[in-house]
Amino acid sequence: MGKPLINTKIIQITSGRGPAECSWVVAQILKHFLESVNNKDIEYKILHREKGIENMTLQSVTVQLKGNNLSRFLSQWIGTIQWIGTSTFRPQHKRKNWFVGLYEIRKSEQFEILEKDITYQATKSSGPGGQHVNKVSSAIRATHLPTKTQVLVMDSRSQHQNRKIAKARLQEKVTVVQLESLKSGVKNQWKNHLTLERGNPVQVFKGTDFKKNTIVKKFKKQRCALKNELRNQLNN
């Protein structure tokens, strides 16, 4: 048997335009989600956090996952997540059902920049160092062509070392640029899902202890469709 396929996915947990209570739920969901990730031996890296207006809350968080069978694992999480409980900020509030979303970012952009997309230009270093620094073209200006992002590195007298540093810094800047471009798209996606799927959560949690509530999914529509398809096949 061959080695299992290891792949990478990026997900975002978001409160959309929900109130502070939803941002609190996002922070709680992140804890449970990462606990589940660790139990499955999946590597994760938090790429971006957007804090909520209240302490210990998150409007959104973007997480990169790396491991086996990610699609199967995420199938239990992707969609609308419901918390049933009393507001931690407005105890007298009548609302008891709060919704957030967990979605995979299905964008073609790759967060790992490719060497073929970078151009390097040697230039003379500037600043203290006397004549030696001015005569040697050791500084490196690196440009990521797809995003037009640039960095200038003159940390070392070694051109080779400056190229390595430049690529690392370019990676950091490009990741920030890509995350910013993804945020608005994911928010729009979440607003659509919020309207469509409030009544069909993939996960339900209850109470201030955030105890998981097992839900039984009903597949009545799918069964009816399969029965109709089978009936049509028999009639043909």
N, C-alpha and C positions, 0 to 999 in steps of 0.2 A: 504493500500500500504506500502511496506517496505521502509526502508531508502535508498536513492540513494547510489550507490557504489562509494566510494572515492578511487582513485588509484593514483599511483605515476609513473611518466615517466621522463626520462632524455633526453634533446635535446642538440644539439650543432649547433651553427651558425658559419660557417667557410668560409674563403676566399680561402681555399685550397692553391695553389701556386700562386694565383693571385697577382697583383702588389699592391702598396699602395692604389690605388683608391678602390680596392675591400675591403681592410681592413677598409677604411673609410665607405664603404657601410655596412659592418658588424656592426660597431658601431651605425649607423643610424637605421638599422633593429632592433637591440637590443632595442632601445628606443620605436619603434613602437610595437614590439612584447610584451614588458612588459606592455605597455599601454593597449594593447588588453587583456593581462592576467588579469590585475587589473579590467577591465570592466566585466570580466567573473567570478569574485570572486575566482580566482585560486591562490593558494599560490605558491610562487616561492622562490628559493634560488640559488644564483649564486655560483657554485662550483669551477669554474676555469676561469680565464681570461688570454689570451695570447696577450700581447700588440703588436701593429704593429710598424713599424720603424718610422712612423710619429706620431706627437702628436695627441691625441684624435682619434686614430685608434685602431682596434682590429683584430688580425689575426683569433682568434677564441674565443668563450665564451661558456661555458657549464652550462646549467641551469637545476635544478631539479624542476619539477612541481608536485603539489598535488591538486586534486580537482575532480569534477564530469565531466563525458563526455569528458575526455581529448582527446580521439581518434577523436571524432567529431570536437573538436576545432582545433586539430593539422592537420586535413586533409586539412585545408585551408592554412597551412603554410609549411608543409613538402615538400621539393623538391628544385628546383632551383628558386631563386629570382633575378629579373632583375632590375637594375637601369639604366634609360636613362638620360644621362646628360653629361655636360662638366667636364672633370677632374678638381678636386679642387687643384691638385698639378702640373698639366701640362696643362694649359689652351689651348695651341696650339695643343694638341694631337688630332688626327683625330678621334680616337675611341670614340663612344658615348654610347655604350652598355657594361655594366659591370655586371658580374654574381657572386653570392655567393650561398651558400647552407645552408639549415636548415634541419637537419636530427635527427631522433630519434635514440638514442644509444640502439640497441637491443642486449644487452649482458646479459649473465646469472648472471654476478657478481652483488651482492647486496651491496649497499653502507652502509647499516645498518648491522653492524657485529652482529653475534648471540652469545649468552652466551655460547652455547654448543661448540663453536669453539675457546674458550679462556681457557687457562690454567693459573692458578695463583700459584706462588711459593713464600712462605715467606722466607725472608732472613734478616740477621742482618743489621741494618742501619750503615752507616759509616759517618765519619766527626765529627764536634764539638758536644759536648753533654756529654762527660765524660763516666763513666762506665755504666750509665743507658742506654744510646743509644746503647752500644755494647752488652749488655746482652739481650735486647728485640728484638725478630725477627719481627719487625713491618713493615719493607720495603717489597714491593710487586713487583715481576717481573711477568709481564703479557705477554703472547705470543699468537698471533693470528695464529692458526695452518695452515689455508689455505694459508696464505701469508708469514708465518715465521717471521712476524713483532713483535718486542719486545719493551717494555718500562719498565723502573725501576722507581718506585715511593717511595720516603721516606719523603714526605711532612709532614705527620702527625705521631704521636705516635700510632694512632689507625689503626690497620690492616684493619678494615672494611672501614674506610675513604680512606685509600690508595688504596683499591680495586676499589672504585668508581672513584677515580681520574685516576687510571690506565686504566680503561675501556674507559673513555672519551678521554684520550690522545691516546690510541690505535685506537680509532675510527678516530681521526684526521689523524694519520699516515697511516692507511689503506686506507682512502679516497684518499690521495695523491698518494699512490702506484697504486691504481686502475685507477685513472684519467690518470696517465702517461702511463699505459698499453693500455688505451682506445684511447689515442690521435693518435697514429700511425695508428690504425685500422680505425678510422673515417676519417683520411686524405686520406687513400687509397680508402675508400668508396666514398669520395667526388670527387676524381680525376676521378673515373669511371662515376659518375653521371654527372660531368661537360661535359664529352664527349657526353653522351647520351641524355641529356635533356636541352641543351642550348636553343633549339627552343620551349620549352614547359614550361615556367615559371608558378609557382602557384601564384606568386604575382609580380606586376610590379609597380615601383615607378618612378617618373619623376622630373627632375629639382633639384636645390639646396635646395628648400624648401621640397623636398622629398614627394611631393603630390602623393597620391595613384592613380594609373591608373586602372580603372575597366577593367578586361579582360573577354571576353566571351569564355568559353571553347567549343571546338567543339568535338562532340562525333560521328563523321562519322564512324570511324572504329568499335566502339562498336555497332552502329546501324546496320552496314552491317553484323557483326557477329551474332547478334540476328536474323536478317532476314534470314540468311542462316540456322541457327539452327531451326527456325520455319518451313522453307521450307522443311528441311530434315525430321522433325517430321511428316509433312503432307503427305510426299511421302511414308513414311514407313507404 
